Amino acid sequence: MRPNCESCGTATAMESEAYICSYECTWCAGCVDGFPGRACPNCGGVLERRPTRVAKG
């Protein structure tokens, strides 16, 4: 999973809301809201909310 939005460069920490496509293109929620049809602008794929990971401790 990529650490930054591919559009604006905002950090997408593991616990933050981010979106990915099947190619793991990564976008922040703010940028996704502006994408027509909420489709990935790189590949046209469906964007889904990225799953979060539980920190190992």
Buried (B, 14 or more C-beta within 10 A) or exposed (E): EEEBBBBEEBEBEEEEEBBBBEEEBBBBBEBBEEBEEEBBBEEEBEBEEBEEEEEEE
